[in-house]
Structure formats: C-alpha cells, structure tokens
Amino acid sequence: MALCSVGRPLLLNTRNSLGCFFKQKQTFCSKANESQEEEIRKKLQLFPGGSIDLQKQESGIAVMTVNNPARMNAFSGSMMTELEERVCELENWTEGKGLIVRGAAGTFCSGSDLNAVRAISNPQDGMKMCMFMQKTLTRLLRLACYRLPLISVALVEGKALGGGAELTTACDFRLMTSDAVIQFVHKHMGLVPGWGGAARLVRIVGSQNALKLLAGVKKVDPDFGNEIGLADGILKVGEGDTLVNTERWLSQFTKGSAPVIRAVKKVVLSGRELALDEALTTERHAFGTVWGGPANLEALALKTKHK
Ligand SMILES: CCCC(=O)SCCNC(=O)CCNC(=O)[C@H](O)C(C)(C)COP(=O)(O)OP(=O)(O)OC[C@H]1O[C@@H](n2cnc3c(N)ncnc32)[C@H](O)[C@@H]1OP(=O)(O)O
C-alpha cells in the first residue's frame, strides 16, 4: 500500500506527513471518523465533472491544474476527491521541489460547484464536505514539512472566487496576473469560508485585513493584494508565458540544497503554527539537521562571502 493511499487509515497519513513536529489533535483517527470520511468521499463522487491534473516535471516542479473550464473551474465533488489523490501523490514524490497550482483556460477557480452545493445543502453534509476539504488543503499547505523540500505557489489568472480564493491560501505564495481578482464571495452566498481559508487568510494578511476581505467581500486586484501581502508578485499579461515566468519566479526559492530548503520550510511552518516554545524546539532540531551538513561544510570550505 502506498504511504498515504486514499482510503488508508487517516491517522497513519497524519503521522507520516506531520508527526515530526505538529502535535495535532488526532481528530480524524477514530474508526467512526474514518468511515465518515469514506462516506463523504462516496457522496462527493456522486457529483462528477472536471478533473485535477498533475504534471510532475523532471525539473522537480509539478503543475497541478484545476480543470473544469465549462464551470469556470468550479470544484465538482469528484474533483475534491481527486485533489486528495493528487496531494497524496505529491506527498510521495521524492524528487519534488516546487508546485504550481493553477486553473485551466486562463482562470483560477470559481469555488464549489454550485450544482453540488445545492444538492448537499443540509448542514451535516456541508460540514463533512468542509472537513474533507480542510484536511486536504491542510495537507497541501504542509507538503514538505516532513520529507520534501517542496514550496508551492498559486498562479492566479482570471478569477479566484469563494473556495477558489481559499485554495490560493493553501499555497506558500500567490502570484497574480495583472488582470486577476481574488474574492472571498462567501458572504454574498450566505456562507463563510469552510475549507480553512479564513484561518489561513488571517495568518497571511492579519485579522484586520481578513475582516475587510470577508465582511466587505472586497475584490483583491494585484495592487491591493500586494499592499496587504496576499499577492507575492504580479505577472504582467502579455509579457511572456505566465507558467514559464511562474516557474522562473519559484526557482529562486527551490534551488539549492534539498535538506536546507526542507529545514527552512519546517522552521517557518512551525513558527506560524505552533506555540513559541514548541516552535523554538523545532527550530533547534531543524538546525541540528543542517549544522555540519554537506551544504554547510561546502559553504565553509568556499569561504563564502555574502556581498
Ligand atoms: C466553501 C466554498 C464556498 C464556495 O465556493 S461557494 C461558490 C462561490 N462561487 C460562485 O458563487 C461563483 C458564481 N459564478 C460567477 O460569479 C460567475 O459565473 C463568474 C465565475 C464570475 C464567471 O462569470 P462569466 O465570465 O460571466 O461566466 P458565466 O457566469 O457565464 O460562467 C460560465 C459558466 O460557468 C458556470 N459556473 C461558474 N461558476 C460556477 C460555480 N461555482 N459552480 C457551477 N457553475 C459555475 C456558469 O453557471 C456558466 O455555466 P453555463 O454556461 O450557464 O452553463
């Protein structure tokens, strides 16, 4: 069995990918929760359409495409379960260094497929769907915290709405093309984010800005995104291939020693997610993994100067 194959005991996966330093409450570990997850997986598969495509390139950069252009790349139920499968593949991709998440046909993602939303509009099913997506997107964000030096970027072209906006926050970085818009439209749909997007947004832009974006349903264009720290860069439309430009941008973070990049991601994620004492312990351990390591010894031998 693959390390985290879909349908596996969920506790196993949580430990494998995060057990290094996240002392998480094991909320998905009971048999009851496992069968509940299996139940929601089956239910989600009743709403097919579109796909989540993953292209793992020799460069170590993977491109994951949300592909449902007839519905502006809205997430059907089957796409939610496919996303989980793709994340699982990435968790096991030993050559992985970087990940670009984008939408097909020049637009990012318009959130949940409203046809599926209508069909499962009772609170119980809504909660289960949201638990499923929260867990998958948390795994996406934490890719690399344990074994892989993998850094992710959302390439936002066109619109990222609702759950699509939430998906952007599950990446380490966001690049917006000059015509792109990120908008948490949930309030206009009588909702709040449920895929973990609010919790992540607060950590990215702070609670004041998050409140403005969620309560004011503010459209975030690239300049505003830059100002509040939601966008990490702007790609001008018409100036070269956006995917190639994104890959070039990402490579500044992915090049270099894999153990060092892995340690960097570990200290940053633990700093963001853990209490200070625990984060300091993690940082100490991460330091121990690189101190006197090959990259460190090489830099010392070269008498590296930082001019
Ligand atoms: C916890 C998660 C919460 C959520 O994500 S709730 C969902 C939030 N998203 C939305 O409400 C998006 C609603 N859609 C829109 O605002 C507009 O369609 C949008 C994305 C601005 C695009 O506008 P336009 O460029 O004018 O294109 P259009 O409206 O003709 O759309 C093209 C086709 O796509 C469809 N579509 C767009 N977003 C969808 C969605 N989320 N679920 C299901 N179908 C969706 C739309 O119905 C239209 O289909 P058709 O051509 O009429 O058959």
The ligand as an SDF file (V2000), in Angstrom:
LIG
                    3D

 53 55  0  0  0  0  0  0  0  0999 V2000
  -16.7880   26.6860    0.8550 C   0  0  0  0  0  0  0  0  0  0  0  0
  -16.8140   27.0290   -0.6000 C   0  0  0  0  0  0  0  0  0  0  0  0
  -17.8240   28.1100   -0.9280 C   0  0  0  0  0  0  0  0  0  0  0  0
  -17.9470   28.3970   -2.4040 C   0  0  0  0  0  0  0  0  0  0  0  0
  -17.0200   28.2630   -3.1260 O   0  0  0  0  0  0  0  0  0  0  0  0
  -19.4980   28.8920   -2.9610 S   0  0  0  0  0  0  0  0  0  0  0  0
  -19.2370   29.2030   -4.6980 C   0  0  0  0  0  0  0  0  0  0  0  0
  -18.7240   30.5780   -4.9190 C   0  0  0  0  0  0  0  0  0  0  0  0
  -18.6220   30.8660   -6.3000 N   0  0  0  0  0  0  0  0  0  0  0  0
  -19.5870   31.4750   -7.0030 C   0  0  0  0  0  0  0  0  0  0  0  0
  -20.6220   31.8050   -6.4810 O   0  0  0  0  0  0  0  0  0  0  0  0
  -19.3060   31.6970   -8.4710 C   0  0  0  0  0  0  0  0  0  0  0  0
  -20.5790   32.0580   -9.2290 C   0  0  0  0  0  0  0  0  0  0  0  0
  -20.2190   32.3730  -10.5790 N   0  0  0  0  0  0  0  0  0  0  0  0
  -19.9540   33.6030  -11.0070 C   0  0  0  0  0  0  0  0  0  0  0  0
  -19.9290   34.5530  -10.2540 O   0  0  0  0  0  0  0  0  0  0  0  0
  -19.6410   33.7840  -12.4760 C   0  0  0  0  0  0  0  0  0  0  0  0
  -20.0640   32.6420  -13.1660 O   0  0  0  0  0  0  0  0  0  0  0  0
  -18.1160   34.0110  -12.7270 C   0  0  0  0  0  0  0  0  0  0  0  0
  -17.2660   32.9320  -12.0930 C   0  0  0  0  0  0  0  0  0  0  0  0
  -17.7340   35.4100  -12.2160 C   0  0  0  0  0  0  0  0  0  0  0  0
  -17.8660   33.9690  -14.2670 C   0  0  0  0  0  0  0  0  0  0  0  0
  -18.6920   34.8610  -14.9060 O   0  0  0  0  0  0  0  0  0  0  0  0
  -18.7230   34.9020  -16.5060 P   0  0  0  0  0  0  0  0  0  0  0  0
  -17.3350   35.0730  -17.0140 O   0  0  0  0  0  0  0  0  0  0  0  0
  -19.7540   35.9070  -16.8930 O   0  0  0  0  0  0  0  0  0  0  0  0
  -19.1620   33.4490  -16.9530 O   0  0  0  0  0  0  0  0  0  0  0  0
  -20.5450   32.7060  -16.6620 P   0  0  0  0  0  0  0  0  0  0  0  0
  -21.2230   33.2550  -15.4740 O   0  0  0  0  0  0  0  0  0  0  0  0
  -21.3230   32.6460  -17.9230 O   0  0  0  0  0  0  0  0  0  0  0  0
  -19.9880   31.2460  -16.2690 O   0  0  0  0  0  0  0  0  0  0  0  0
  -19.6400   30.2980  -17.2390 C   0  0  0  0  0  0  0  0  0  0  0  0
  -20.3070   29.0150  -16.8250 C   0  0  0  0  0  0  0  0  0  0  0  0
  -19.6990   28.5820  -15.6080 O   0  0  0  0  0  0  0  0  0  0  0  0
  -20.7150   28.2900  -14.6660 C   0  0  0  0  0  0  0  0  0  0  0  0
  -20.1760   28.4940  -13.3060 N   0  0  0  0  0  0  0  0  0  0  0  0
  -19.4030   29.4930  -12.8920 C   0  0  0  0  0  0  0  0  0  0  0  0
  -19.1000   29.3390  -11.6060 N   0  0  0  0  0  0  0  0  0  0  0  0
  -19.7120   28.1940  -11.2010 C   0  0  0  0  0  0  0  0  0  0  0  0
  -19.7840   27.5030   -9.9800 C   0  0  0  0  0  0  0  0  0  0  0  0
  -19.1290   27.9310   -8.8810 N   0  0  0  0  0  0  0  0  0  0  0  0
  -20.4880   26.3610   -9.9410 N   0  0  0  0  0  0  0  0  0  0  0  0
  -21.1170   25.8910  -11.0260 C   0  0  0  0  0  0  0  0  0  0  0  0
  -21.1130   26.5170  -12.2230 N   0  0  0  0  0  0  0  0  0  0  0  0
  -20.4050   27.6620  -12.2890 C   0  0  0  0  0  0  0  0  0  0  0  0
  -21.8350   29.2440  -15.0260 C   0  0  0  0  0  0  0  0  0  0  0  0
  -23.0620   28.8080  -14.4720 O   0  0  0  0  0  0  0  0  0  0  0  0
  -21.8030   29.1780  -16.5310 C   0  0  0  0  0  0  0  0  0  0  0  0
  -22.4100   27.9850  -16.9280 O   0  0  0  0  0  0  0  0  0  0  0  0
  -23.4850   27.9900  -18.1440 P   0  0  0  0  0  0  0  0  0  0  0  0
  -22.7080   28.4640  -19.3310 O   0  0  0  0  0  0  0  0  0  0  0  0
  -24.5480   28.9280  -17.7360 O   0  0  0  0  0  0  0  0  0  0  0  0
  -23.9400   26.5770  -18.2490 O   0  0  0  0  0  0  0  0  0  0  0  0
  1  2  1  0
  2  3  1  0
  3  4  1  0
  4  5  2  0
  4  6  1  0
  6  7  1  0
  7  8  1  0
  8  9  1  0
  9 10  1  0
 10 11  2  0
 10 12  1  0
 12 13  1  0
 13 14  1  0
 14 15  1  0
 15 16  2  0
 15 17  1  0
 17 18  1  0
 17 19  1  0
 19 20  1  0
 19 21  1  0
 19 22  1  0
 22 23  1  0
 23 24  1  0
 24 25  2  0
 24 26  1  0
 24 27  1  0
 27 28  1  0
 28 29  2  0
 28 30  1  0
 28 31  1  0
 31 32  1  0
 32 33  1  0
 33 34  1  0
 33 48  1  0
 34 35  1  0
 35 36  1  0
 35 46  1  0
 36 37  1  0
 36 45  1  0
 37 38  2  0
 38 39  1  0
 39 40  1  0
 39 45  2  0
 40 41  1  0
 40 42  2  0
 42 43  1  0
 43 44  2  0
 44 45  1  0
 46 47  1  0
 46 48  1  0
 48 49  1  0
 49 50  1  0
 50 51  2  0
 50 52  1  0
 50 53  1  0
M  END
$$$$
